[in-house]
Amino acid sequence: MSASRAVFVEAPSRLHMGLIDPGGEFGRRFGGIGAALEAPSLLIEARPAERLSAEGEDQRLLVYARRYLDRHRIEEGAWLRVHRAIPAHSGLGSGTQLALATARALAALFDRPFDAPGLAEATGRAQRSAIGTWAFEHGGFLLEGGRRVPGDGPAPLLLRRPMPADWRCVLAIPDAPPGLSGPAEEHAFRDLPPPPAELVGRVAHLILMVVLPALVEDDLTTFGSGLTEVQRLVGEMFRPVQGERFADPLVAELVDELLAFGAAGAGQSSWGPAVYGLVRGEEAARSLVRRVEDRLEGRGVVLATSFNNSGARCWTADGDRERGERVGLTNGPASAGTAADRRRILSIPRLERGLECS
């Protein structure tokens, strides 16, 4: 591929709606459900280069790229740039999407396999949940079956279904402490006691007999109520390491208020602080956004988004490195750690696409 040829990868954020069995009583640990979102999303660019380099504030890009290149014994370099980032440590899967998007771009540059489980293994992701990996690959609503104990690769995908076209997610990222990640997350899982079998069974029963049938039947009311109960029970599983059912008092208040304001279901995504509420239709979503914005009084960001049913997108384009600026992009900070960063990232427009990667 010539140096003027660019690869772009756009990856969705994801909601993690709950783990099933953190203890692994039957030989598989974790398992869980989640769904991919259209926004916020990640957009990265890659071009051939003599050495490996990256623009942007998040140098994790280089770590993931080096892992991928070493795994495939690729000696050439690449130039990488983050145009739009998913807010980091918010519970939306930013790390996994950054890793997989980086690896996907390099796979396109150097003509290597690009299945999501392979990309995850090459970059060291999906060590616990694989919801982010399957969201990258397929989008939609996802049920994964947990990793064997000890682990042997990303958890298998048990079910994937498209989310109904008129279901909307109202997403709020309050100005609250960031969700756990890295060593802190590892310590939390190590210290987490196995949940009671009755609690694990109740979560699995709700997913199988309430949440999934309601999704198939486009019954948002039942889906939402079942999901809210799953969230309540999963919160009890994690109370020993979170201190409460949810990660922060403001998160707990927002979940309750989303339900009071009319959401069919609500919960905390992963470790938070992102929370979500589910409604049907654009008008209901806009109304709920306004009410949550009024409640937060500027202490966070709120947006309405549809669900992503296609997974990540990869395409190529001709032109020089300044093409991004010419279509109105900025080099959004991939760290996305502050409220100002989050607001700036969520305002960055989408890039027109060229030829889809094969």
Residue pairs with C-beta under 8 A, 6 or more apart in sequence:
1 7
1 48
1 109
2 48
3 47
3 48
3 49
4 47
4 318
4 319
4 320
5 47
5 48
5 316
5 317
5 318
6 45
6 46
6 47
6 316
6 317
6 318
6 319
6 321
6 323
7 45
7 46
7 47
7 105
7 108
7 109
7 314
7 315
7 316
7 357
8 43
8 44
8 45
8 105
8 314
8 315
8 316
8 317
8 351
8 353
8 354
9 42
9 43
9 44
9 46
9 101
9 102
9 104
9 105
9 108
9 312
9 313
9 314
10 41
10 42
10 43
10 101
10 312
10 313
10 314
10 350
10 351
11 41
11 42
11 43
11 86
11 97
11 98
11 100
11 101
11 104
11 136
11 312
12 36
12 37
12 38
12 41
12 97
12 135
12 136
12 139
12 308
12 311
12 312
13 36
13 37
13 39
13 40
13 41
13 42
13 86
13 92
13 93
13 94
13 97
14 34
14 35
14 36
14 37
14 92
14 93
14 97
14 131
14 132
14 135
14 269
15 34
15 35
15 36
15 37
15 92
15 169
15 269
15 274
15 276
16 32
16 34
16 91
16 93
16 129
16 131
16 132
16 269
16 270
17 32
17 33
17 34
17 35
17 227
17 230
17 231
17 267
17 269
18 32
18 33
18 203
18 227
18 230
18 231
18 233
18 234
18 267
19 30
19 31
19 32
19 129
19 234
19 237
20 30
20 31
20 32
20 33
20 146
20 200
20 203
20 204
20 207
21 28
21 29
21 30
21 31
21 146
21 195
21 200
21 203
21 204
22 29
22 30
22 189
22 192
22 194
22 195
22 237
22 238
23 29
23 193
23 194
23 195
23 200
24 30
24 146
24 149
24 194
25 194
25 197
25 200
27 148
27 149
28 145
28 146
28 147
28 148
28 149
28 155
29 128
29 146
29 147
29 149
29 151
30 128
30 129
30 146
30 147
30 155
31 143
31 144
31 145
31 146
31 155
32 129
32 131
32 143
32 144
32 146
33 131
33 141
33 142
33 143
33 144
33 207
33 211
33 230
34 129
34 131
34 132
34 135
34 141
34 142
35 135
35 140
35 141
35 142
35 163
35 169
35 307
36 135
36 138
36 139
36 140
36 142
36 307
36 308
36 309
36 311
37 92
37 169
37 171
37 305
37 306
37 307
37 308
38 305
38 306
38 307
38 308
39 171
39 303
39 305
39 346
40 84
40 85
40 86
40 87
40 92
40 303
40 305
40 345
40 346
41 84
41 86
41 308
42 82
42 84
42 85
42 86
42 94
42 97
42 98
42 101
43 82
43 83
43 84
43 329
43 348
43 350
43 351
44 61
44 80
44 81
44 82
44 83
44 98
44 101
44 102
44 105
45 80
45 81
45 83
45 105
45 324
46 78
46 79
46 80
46 81
46 102
46 105
46 106
46 108
46 109
47 78
47 79
47 109
47 321
48 76
48 77
48 78
48 79
48 109
49 76
49 77
49 78
49 79
50 76
50 77
51 77
52 62
52 65
52 66
52 69
52 77
52 78
52 80
53 62
53 77
53 78
53 79
53 80
54 61
54 62
54 65
54 79
54 80
54 81
54 82
55 79
55 80
55 81
55 82
55 331
56 81
56 82
56 331
56 332
56 333
56 334
57 333
57 334
57 335
58 82
58 85
58 88
58 98
58 333
58 334
58 335
60 95
60 98
60 99
60 334
61 80
61 82
61 98
61 102
61 334
62 80
64 98
64 99
64 102
64 103
64 123
64 124
65 78
65 80
65 102
65 103
65 106
67 122
67 123
67 124
68 74
68 102
68 103
68 106
68 107
68 119
68 122
68 123
69 75
69 76
69 78
69 106
71 122
72 110
72 112
72 122
74 106
74 110
74 112
76 110
78 105
78 106
78 109
79 321
80 102
80 105
81 321
81 324
81 331
82 98
82 331
82 332
82 334
83 324
83 329
83 330
83 331
83 332
83 348
83 351
84 329
84 332
84 345
84 348
85 94
85 98
85 332
85 333
85 334
85 335
85 336
85 345
86 92
86 93
86 94
86 97
86 98
86 336
86 345
87 94
87 173
87 274
87 336
87 341
87 342
87 345
87 346
88 94
88 95
88 178
88 181
88 334
88 335
88 336
88 337
89 178
89 179
89 181
89 337
90 173
90 178
90 179
90 269
90 272
90 273
90 274
90 336
90 342
91 179
91 268
91 269
91 270
91 271
91 272
91 273
91 274
92 173
92 269
92 270
92 274
93 131
93 132
93 135
93 270
94 336
95 125
95 181
96 120
96 125
96 126
96 132
96 133
96 136
97 132
97 135
97 136
97 312
98 334
99 119
99 120
99 123
99 124
99 125
100 116
100 119
100 120
100 123
100 125
100 132
100 133
100 136
100 312
101 136
101 312
102 123
103 114
103 119
103 122
103 123
104 114
104 119
104 136
104 312
104 314
104 357
105 314
106 112
107 113
107 114
107 119
108 114
108 314
108 316
108 357
114 314
114 357
115 137
116 133
116 134
116 136
116 137
116 154
116 311
117 126
117 130
117 133
117 137
117 153
117 154
119 125
119 133
119 136
120 126
120 130
120 133
120 154
121 153
121 154
125 132
125 133
126 132
126 133
126 153
126 154
126 155
127 151
128 147
128 189
129 144
129 155
130 144
130 147
130 154
130 155
130 156
130 157
131 142
131 144
133 154
134 142
134 144
134 157
134 160
135 142
135 308
135 311
136 311
136 312
137 157
137 311
137 312
138 157
138 160
138 310
138 311
139 162
139 307
139 308
139 309
139 310
139 311
140 160
140 161
140 162
140 163
140 307
140 308
140 309
141 159
141 160
141 161
141 162
141 163
141 215
141 307
142 157
142 159
142 160
143 157
143 158
143 159
143 160
143 207
143 212
144 155
144 156
144 157
144 158
145 155
145 156
145 157
145 158
146 155
147 153
147 154
147 155
159 212
161 215
161 216
162 307
162 309
163 215
163 307
163 309
164 215
164 218
164 220
165 306
166 280
166 281
167 220
167 278
167 279
167 280
167 306
167 307
168 278
168 279
168 280
168 281
168 282
168 284
168 285
168 304
168 305
168 306
169 276
169 277
169 278
169 285
169 304
169 305
169 306
169 307
170 258
170 263
170 276
170 277
170 278
170 279
170 285
170 288
170 289
170 292
170 302
170 303
170 304
171 274
171 275
171 276
171 302
171 303
171 304
171 305
172 254
172 258
172 274
172 275
172 276
172 277
172 292
172 296
172 300
172 301
172 302
173 273
173 274
173 300
173 301
173 302
173 342
174 248
174 250
174 251
174 254
174 273
174 275
174 296
174 299
174 300
175 299
175 300
175 339
176 247
176 248
176 250
176 251
176 272
176 273
176 300
177 247
177 248
177 273
178 273
178 337
179 247
179 270
179 271
179 272
179 273
179 274
180 188
180 271
181 271
185 271
188 241
191 240
191 241
192 237
192 238
192 240
192 241
193 240
195 236
195 237
199 233
199 236
199 237
202 233
203 230
203 233
203 234
206 226
206 229
206 230
206 233
207 226
207 230
210 222
210 223
210 225
210 226
210 229
211 223
211 226
211 227
211 230
213 219
213 222
214 220
214 221
214 222
214 223
214 226
215 223
220 264
220 265
220 278
220 279
220 280
221 264
223 264
223 265
223 278
224 263
224 264
224 265
224 266
224 278
225 264
225 265
226 265
227 265
227 267
227 278
228 259
228 265
228 266
228 267
230 267
231 255
231 266
231 267
231 268
232 245
235 242
235 244
235 245
235 246
235 268
236 245
238 245
239 245
244 252
245 252
246 252
246 255
246 268
246 272
247 268
247 271
247 272
247 273
248 272
248 273
250 273
250 299
251 268
251 272
251 273
251 275
254 266
254 275
254 292
254 295
254 296
255 266
255 267
255 268
255 275
256 266
257 291
257 292
257 295
258 266
258 275
258 276
258 277
258 288
258 292
259 265
259 266
259 277
261 277
261 288
261 291
261 292
262 279
262 284
262 287
262 288
263 277
263 278
263 279
263 288
264 277
264 278
264 279
264 280
265 277
265 278
266 275
266 276
266 277
266 278
267 275
267 276
268 274
268 275
269 275
269 276
277 288
277 292
279 285
279 288
282 304
285 304
286 304
288 304
289 302
289 303
289 304
292 302
293 302
296 302
299 339
300 339
300 342
301 339
301 342
301 343
301 346
303 346
313 353
313 356
314 356
314 357
315 353
315 354
315 355
315 356
315 357
316 354
316 355
316 357
317 323
317 353
317 354
317 355
318 354
324 331
324 351
327 349
327 351
327 352
328 349
329 348
329 349
329 351
330 344
330 348
332 344
332 345
332 348
333 341
333 344
333 345
335 341
336 342
336 345
